[in-house]
Amino acid sequence: MKTIIEFLQEIYPLTDASAEQLQRCFERKHYRAATVLLKAGEVCKKLYFVEKGLARRFEINEHGEDITSNFMAEFDIIQSPSSFFSQKPALDNIELLENSTLWEIYYQDLKLLQSQYNDIAMLSLGILEKVPQRYEHRIRQLRDLTTKEYYNYFTAVFPTVAVRAQIQHIATYLGTTPNNLSRVRKELLELQLGLNC
């Protein structure tokens, strides 16, 4: 299994000195499923990396509906991007869907390391750049694909999340209802069974 530093090195290469300092600031913690890491209105003070487990970021819309905006599984980054980097209150919530092992670093520790090490500053920029790319891609998928096409894409790109997350969370992520997603899954299963005969 990759270490936290090996994962970060894939985003931006770090010198040995930077990697050592960064490793010292990370803390490895175990959390239970249903732990809320961030509530809307709080400031996101930590950046998390998932070693093991599953989390989701979600908002409660004006109708009181819970809408999943992102899933984070092994070696994904957990954060509220606008809150963490601006240190302003979050609009979204983050909860763990499974018992999880996370590596966490406080904003002030990362900020201090950014001021001391250029490669850590570039790493932070690399992390920040991933967020709009992911959202832009997701918006395009929601706009251009049918529910069936988007679910097929979702299961291809996030195969473990597709079997680990609850159907209502996946449905809201895909911009549909749990009933519609159940129907789509049933149609796809029947298609697979028909092809295997």
Secondary structure, DSSP 8 states (H G I E B T S, - for coil): ---HHHHHHHHS---HHHHHHHHHH-EEEEE-TT-EEE-TTSB--EEEEEEE--EEEEEE-TTS-EEEEEEE-TT-EE--HHHHHHT-B-SSEEEESS-EEEEEEEHHHHHHHHHH-HHHHHHHHHHHHHHHHHHHHHHHHHHHS-HHHHHHHHHHHSHHHHHHS-HHHHHHHHTS-HHHHHHHHHHHHHHHHHHH-
